[in-house]
Amino acid sequence: MTLRPTLLVLGLFLAGCATPAQRITAKLIDVGVPPPQAQCMGDRLGTRLSLSQLKRLDEISRINGGRPDRMNIGQIARALDDPRDPAVVAEVIRAGVGCLF
């Protein structure tokens, strides 16, 4: 019985070790971006965004209201649109288009 709490703690510890790129990739896949494109975008966005922008991008899992509907890059960009920080949208679009090919 003591093995279960140990595994839970270990799982939480390892989840905290995920890189920004890995977290972005997982969030993009959650909202329906195909895994290869999500991986490419996660790698690019993980190195180009500031910490505050990464936090903003982390909100994409809530964009779709938890529904499993597939979103395209334009829909994600519109949902992230914030006049205080237009760079997030620009980077998402740049990464999305760059990772299509």
C-alpha positions as CSV (number, residue, x, y, z in Angstrom):
1,M,0.0,0.0,0.0
2,T,2.9,2.4,0.6
3,L,4.0,2.0,-3.0
4,R,1.1,4.0,-4.4
5,P,1.9,7.3,-2.5
6,T,5.6,6.9,-3.5
7,L,4.6,6.5,-7.2
8,L,2.3,9.5,-6.9
9,V,5.1,11.7,-5.5
10,L,7.6,10.4,-8.1
11,G,5.1,11.2,-10.9
12,L,4.6,14.7,-9.6
13,F,8.3,15.2,-9.3
14,L,8.9,14.1,-12.9
15,A,6.0,16.2,-14.2
16,G,7.7,19.2,-12.8
17,C,10.8,18.4,-14.8
18,A,9.1,18.8,-18.1
19,T,10.7,21.5,-20.3
20,P,8.6,24.4,-21.6
21,A,8.7,22.8,-25.0
22,Q,7.3,19.6,-23.7
23,R,4.5,21.3,-21.9
24,I,3.6,23.4,-24.9
25,T,3.6,20.3,-27.1
26,A,1.3,18.5,-24.7
27,K,-1.1,21.5,-24.6
28,L,-1.2,21.8,-28.4
29,I,-1.9,18.1,-28.7
30,D,-4.7,18.5,-26.1
31,V,-6.5,21.1,-28.3
32,G,-6.1,19.0,-31.4
33,V,-2.9,20.1,-33.2
34,P,-1.4,17.0,-34.9
35,P,1.5,15.6,-32.7
36,P,4.3,16.1,-35.3
37,Q,3.2,19.8,-35.8
38,A,2.7,20.2,-32.0
39,Q,6.2,18.9,-31.3
40,C,7.8,21.2,-33.9
41,M,5.8,24.2,-32.5
42,G,6.6,23.3,-28.9
43,D,10.3,23.3,-29.7
44,R,10.2,26.6,-31.4
45,L,7.9,28.4,-29.0
46,G,9.8,27.0,-25.9
47,T,12.9,28.9,-26.9
48,R,11.3,32.1,-28.3
49,L,8.8,33.1,-25.6
50,S,9.4,34.9,-22.3
51,L,8.2,33.4,-19.0
52,S,5.1,35.5,-19.0
53,Q,4.3,34.6,-22.6
54,L,4.8,30.9,-21.8
55,K,2.3,31.3,-18.9
56,R,-0.1,32.9,-21.3
57,L,0.3,30.1,-23.8
58,D,-0.2,27.6,-21.0
59,E,-3.8,28.8,-20.9
60,I,-4.6,27.2,-24.3
61,S,-5.8,24.1,-22.5
62,R,-8.7,26.1,-21.3
63,I,-9.4,27.9,-24.6
64,N,-11.7,25.2,-25.9
65,G,-13.6,24.8,-22.7
66,G,-12.2,21.3,-22.1
67,R,-13.9,20.0,-25.2
68,P,-11.9,17.6,-27.4
69,D,-12.8,19.5,-30.6
70,R,-9.8,20.1,-32.9
71,M,-8.6,23.7,-33.1
72,N,-6.5,25.1,-36.0
73,I,-3.7,27.5,-35.5
74,G,-5.8,30.5,-36.5
75,Q,-8.4,29.6,-33.8
76,I,-5.6,29.2,-31.2
77,A,-4.1,32.5,-32.2
78,R,-7.5,34.4,-32.0
79,A,-8.1,32.9,-28.5
80,L,-4.7,34.0,-27.3
81,D,-5.1,37.5,-28.8
82,D,-4.3,40.2,-26.3
83,P,-3.5,43.8,-27.3
84,R,-1.1,44.0,-24.3
85,D,1.2,41.3,-25.8
86,P,0.6,40.7,-29.6
87,A,4.0,38.9,-29.8
88,V,2.5,35.6,-28.5
89,V,0.0,35.5,-31.4
90,A,2.7,36.4,-33.9
91,E,5.0,33.6,-32.6
92,V,2.2,31.0,-32.5
93,I,1.3,31.8,-36.1
94,R,5.0,31.9,-37.2
95,A,5.7,28.5,-35.5
96,G,2.4,27.0,-36.9
97,V,3.1,28.0,-40.4
98,G,6.8,27.1,-40.2
99,C,5.9,23.6,-38.8
100,L,3.5,22.8,-41.6
101,F,6.3,22.0,-44.0
